[in-house]
Amino acid sequence: MKKKFQLGEFEEIVLLTVAVLDKEAYGFSIKEEIESRLKRSVSIGALQSALRRMENKGYLTSQKGEGSTERGGRPKLYFRITSIGMQALDYNKNVRLDLWNAIPDSVSKSLSYD
């Protein structure tokens, strides 16, 4: 297993969300997208920590946008996924698919999804 590509669940969700939002991925938009899609609350502190951690790993890059009056002149910090970030997502997706595909038919047929 390639340790450099291992992602925690929250990191994976954040990376996927940055990719989904593309050029509109900044802190608040990422938080709203995750909360809307997953129906779960996201701490802005935990999100900022994850974004910084993944930027340090090379999975994301960031760039300051223009300042706005509604933000007191502060610019938004926009995030973009890198090719290494996409490789990490692809690796994690394949690991999960391999596990799903390894479930024997006898197990899946004996369980009910009620």
C-alpha positions in Angstrom: 0.0 0.0 0.0 1.4 3.4 -0.9 1.4 5.3 2.3 1.7 8.7 0.7 -1.7 8.2 -0.9 -3.6 7.1 2.1 -6.4 9.5 3.0 -8.6 9.8 6.0 -12.4 9.9 5.3 -12.6 13.6 5.9 -9.6 14.4 3.7 -11.1 12.3 0.9 -14.4 14.2 1.2 -12.6 17.6 1.2 -10.5 16.6 -1.9 -13.5 15.4 -3.8 -15.4 18.5 -2.9 -12.6 20.8 -4.1 -12.5 18.9 -7.4 -16.3 19.2 -7.7 -16.3 23.0 -7.0 -13.3 23.5 -9.4 -12.6 27.2 -9.6 -15.2 28.1 -6.9 -13.5 26.1 -4.1 -12.9 28.4 -1.1 -13.4 27.7 2.6 -17.1 28.6 2.9 -18.2 27.1 -0.4 -16.4 23.8 0.5 -18.1 23.8 3.9 -21.5 24.4 2.4 -21.1 21.8 -0.4 -20.0 19.1 2.1 -22.9 19.9 4.5 -25.4 20.0 1.6 -24.3 16.7 0.0 -23.5 14.7 3.2 -26.1 16.2 5.5 -23.5 16.6 8.2 -22.1 19.6 10.0 -18.5 20.7 9.3 -16.4 22.7 11.6 -14.6 25.5 9.8 -11.5 24.9 12.0 -11.4 21.2 11.0 -11.9 22.1 7.4 -9.1 24.8 7.4 -6.8 22.3 9.2 -7.5 19.6 6.5 -7.0 22.1 3.7 -3.6 23.2 5.0 -2.5 19.6 5.7 -3.4 18.6 2.1 -1.7 21.6 0.7 1.5 20.7 2.6 1.2 17.2 1.1 1.0 18.7 -2.4 -2.6 17.5 -3.0 -3.9 21.1 -3.2 -2.7 24.5 -4.2 -4.2 27.8 -3.1 -4.4 31.3 -4.5 -5.8 34.5 -3.1 -8.7 36.1 -4.9 -9.7 39.7 -4.9 -10.7 41.4 -1.7 -14.4 42.3 -1.2 -16.2 44.9 0.9 -18.5 42.3 2.5 -15.3 40.5 3.7 -13.8 43.7 5.1 -11.3 43.8 2.2 -10.0 40.3 2.9 -9.5 38.1 -0.2 -10.9 34.6 -0.4 -8.4 31.8 -0.6 -9.3 29.5 -3.5 -8.1 25.9 -3.6 -7.4 23.7 -6.6 -6.7 20.0 -6.7 -3.3 19.0 -8.1 -2.4 16.0 -10.2 -1.0 14.3 -7.1 -4.3 15.0 -5.3 -6.2 13.3 -8.2 -3.8 10.4 -8.0 -4.5 10.1 -4.3 -8.2 10.1 -4.9 -7.9 7.5 -7.7 -5.7 5.3 -5.5 -8.3 5.4 -2.6 -11.2 4.8 -5.0 -9.4 1.7 -6.4 -8.6 0.4 -2.9 -12.3 0.7 -1.9 -13.5 -0.9 -5.2 -11.1 -3.8 -4.7 -12.5 -4.4 -1.3 -16.1 -4.2 -2.6 -15.3 -6.6 -5.3 -13.7 -9.0 -2.9 -17.0 -9.5 -0.9 -18.1 -13.1 -1.6 -21.5 -13.6 -3.3 -22.5 -15.8 -0.3 -22.1 -12.8 2.0 -23.9 -10.2 -0.1 -26.8 -12.6 -1.0 -27.3 -13.5 2.7 -27.7 -9.9 3.8 -30.8 -7.7 3.5 -30.8 -4.0 2.8 -34.1 -3.3 4.7 
